[in-house]
Amino acid sequence: MLEQQLVNALSLGCVYALFALGFTLVFGVLGVINLSHGAVFMVGAYAALQTVLHLGWPLWASLAAAMVACALLGLVIDTLVLRPLRRRNAPHLIPMIATIGLAILLNNAAQGVFGAANMRFPAEVVPDQQLHFLGVQMSVLELGIILLSFVLMAALFVVMRRTQLGRALRAIAESPKAAALLGINVEGLFALTSAVAAALGGVAGVLIALYSNAVFPLMGQPMLHKGIAVIILGGMGDIRGALIGGLFLGFAEVMSVAYIGSTMRDAVAFGLLFIVLLLRPQGLFGKVLERKA
């Protein structure tokens, strides 16, 4: 039934949007496409799983631990990889290549430590209660995914639009040099942006791991491809575009599985994306302006 598929699509689309928000935040503020974001997504899933398996933490605590672990990883990536390249005024392709290497390193490290086989959250940890309303069935897990995703996305949107911190970040996105002349701590906010983006990616990793009931070293790779597609569809660096693009991709995938077949899932979703970009190459909300200073 259509209503049931819409609920499924909403829960999946929310996770895609959450992942893409971190991706687009780094691009919008730092001007970098961080191709290690998929590996950070994977690290978040493993961090939550290990706290559950070895420390016996409840799901909400493991989710918080994944956020903290990925935020710290984001700081490390900015400090050891992105900041030195910024100081050398490296061309835009250099950070992309560096983060590809970092992603490979993280994926191989995870495979060496945990093995290549799928791991799962214990059944008793994942809520399996079902809710019924207006003829639609929704699990508590799906409801939690939708609510948490919207809360985090709304919080980020409010911070960016309504706070002094958000104004400072938008100023940096327009011109880091001009922002520094205004007394804004540009390097500090670059590091904060990397940490927040990584934390959002880590949360998305946990939610997808719970949704699909699978954790494995290369789980971030297909998500990375979808994240790139989402931010291009929405408009590079635009938060609204990341939200709408993520929901679009989630709905396209679920509907194609329901009415065409699972083998055509990616073909239909990316085919629709291709058509949209043919009609509007700059994405739904335009494009990031070239920095002048």
N, C-alpha and C positions, 0 to 999 in steps of 0.2 A: 504494500500500500504506500501511496505517495507520502503521507504524513510521516510514516515510520522512516522512510528513506531520507526525508528532510532532517529528521533528528540525528540520524547517523552522519549525514553530511555536515551538519553543524558542529558536532563534536570533533570530527576529523579536520574540518576547515579551521577551527579555533586553534588547534595545535600547529597547523601549517602557518597560520598568521602569527602565532607567538614566536615560532622559530624565525620567521622572516622579519619580525620586528627587530630582533637583535642584529640580524644581518644588515638591515637597512639603516639602523642607528649608527653602526660603525661607518658605513659608507657615507651617510649624510654628514657626520661630524668630522671624521678623520679623512674622508675622501679615499678610503681603502676598501677593496673587496676582499674580505678576510675569508680565504678558502679553507681555513682550518676550523670554521664554525661548525661544520658537520662532525668533526672529531670531538669538539667540545660538547656537542649534543650527545655523542656516545659516552663521553666521560661522565656526564651527568647521570645517565641511566645506570652505569656501573657503580657510581658512587652511592646512589640510592639503594641499589640491590645489595651491595656489600654491607651497608649499615643495617639492613633488614636481616641478612643471613647471619652475620657474625656478631652484631651488637644487639640484635633483637629489638631494634627501634620500631615504633609504629610508623605507618606510611607518611603521616604528616611531618614527623621529625626527619625521616629519610629524605623527604622532598626538600626540607630546609637545608639539610646537609649537602644535598646535590647543588643547591643554589650557591651556598658558600664555597664549596669546592670549585665550582666552575667560575665563580667570580674571582677567586684567587688565581685560577689558571688564566683567566683573561688578563689579570694584572701582569702575570709572568710573561704572557705573549707580548703585551704592549712594551714591557720593560726590556725584554731580551731581543725582540724581533722588530717591532714596529718603530719604537723610539729611536734606536740607532739608525734606521733607514731614513727617518724624518730628518735627523740631524745632518745626514749626508745629502739631503734633497734628492733622494733616489727617485727615478721615474716610476710611474704608477704600476708598471708591470712587475717591478722588482718585489714589492710586498706581496703581490699575488703569487709569484713563484716561491717566495720564502714561506708563505703560509701553506702552499701545497706540500712543500717538504716537511713542514711541521705536522701537517695532517697525516702524512705517511708515517712519520715517526710515532705519533700517538696511536695510530691504528695498529702498527706492528708491535708496539709495546703492550697494548691491550691483548693482542692475540698471544704474545709470549707469556703473559701473566695468567690470563683466564682461558686460553685455548680458543679455537675457532667455533666450537659448538654453541648452539643457542642455550642461553640460561633464562630461567623464568623466576618471577616473584612467587613466593609460596602462596598456595591457594587461599590459606586462611588470612593472608594480609590484604588481598584484593577484595574489596566489597562486591558481593554478587547479588545484593537485593535488587529487585525489580520494582519500578514505579509504573503505575498505569493511570493515564488521564486522557480523556477525549479519544479513547480508542488507540492511543499510542503507548508503546512500551519503551521505557527508558531505564537503563541500569543506574544505580547510584554512582558508579564510576563515570559514566558518560555525563551525568549531571555535574559531578565534581569537576570534570575536565572543562566543561563549558563555563561554569561559574568562575573557576580559578583563572582561566584564560582571559575572560572578559574583565575580571578585577585587575589583573596585571596590565592588560592593554589600556584600560581606562586610567589606571594610576600613571602609566607612562605618558599618556596623552595629556593628562592634567598637569603633570610636572613640566612637560615641554611647552605647554601653552599658557599656564597660569602662574608660574613661579619665576623667581629671579634666576634660579639655576637653569631653567628652560630657556630664558632669554639669553643667558650667557652662552649656552650651547648653540642656539640659533645664530648668535653673533659669530661664533667660531666657524660654524658651517658656511657663513657668508664670506668671512675673511679672517683667518687666524692671525695675520699680522695686525690688522686693525683692532681685533679683539685684545691682543696683547698690549697695544698702545692705550687701550681704555682701562688697563689694569686687571684684566681677566687672567687668571692662572690657566693658561692654555694647556700646558703639559699635564697639569693636575686633572683637568677636565677630560683630556684625551684618555688618561688612565682610568678615570671613573667611567667614561663611556664604554671602554673595553670591558671593564668588570661587569657593568650592568647588562651589556649585550650578551656576554658569556653566561651570566646567571639566567637570562631568559632562554638561551639555548639549552642550558642544562635542565631547566624545568620542562621544556618541550621534549627533551630526551626521555625524562621520566614518564611523562604522560603518554608518549608514543609506546614506550616499553610496556606500560600497563594496558594500553588500548590493544596492542597486538600480542601481548604476552610473550615477548621475545626480546632478549638482549644479546647482541653479538658485536664483534669488533668493527664490522663494516656497515653497521646500521645507519651511520650518519651520511654515507655516500649518496644514496638515493634522495635523502632529505636535503642534502646540499644542492642537488640539481633542482629540486622543487623550490627551494628557497631562492635560488637565482632567478628562476622563472617568475616567481611571485613578485620579487622586487622590480623586475623589468616590466611586468604587467602593470603594477601599481604606479610606477614612476620612480626612478632611481632616487633613493633617499627620502621618500615621502612616507610618513607613518600611516596616514589614511590609506594610501595605496597598498601598503603591506597588509593591512587588515582586510581590505576588500579583495585583494588578490589571493590571499590565503583562503578565504571563504569560497571564492570562485573555484579555486583548484580542488578544494575538498568536495564541493557540490558536484563538480564535473566528474570526479573519480567515482564517487558513490553512485551517481545516477548511471554512469556507463556500466558499472558492475551489475546494477540492478536490472537494467533494461537491455543491455547489449551482451555483456559477458566479461568475466574477469580478465580474459586474455587481451581485451581491448582497452583496459583501464587507462594505461598511460598514453596509448595512442589517441584516444578520444580527448583526454584532458589537455595534452600538449597540442593536439590538432586545433582545439578551440582557442587555446592560447595563441597559436600561430595566426589564426584568423583575426583575432582581436588586434594583434600587433601590426598586421597588414593594414587594418583600417585606421589604427592610431599608433604609429611607431614610437611616439614619445611616452606611451603608457597612459593610464587612466588620468593621472594627475600631473601631466607634464613631465619636465625633467629638471634635474638640478642645474642651476646656472653655473657657468664656468667661473671659478674664483679669479678675481682681478688683482688681489693683493696678497 
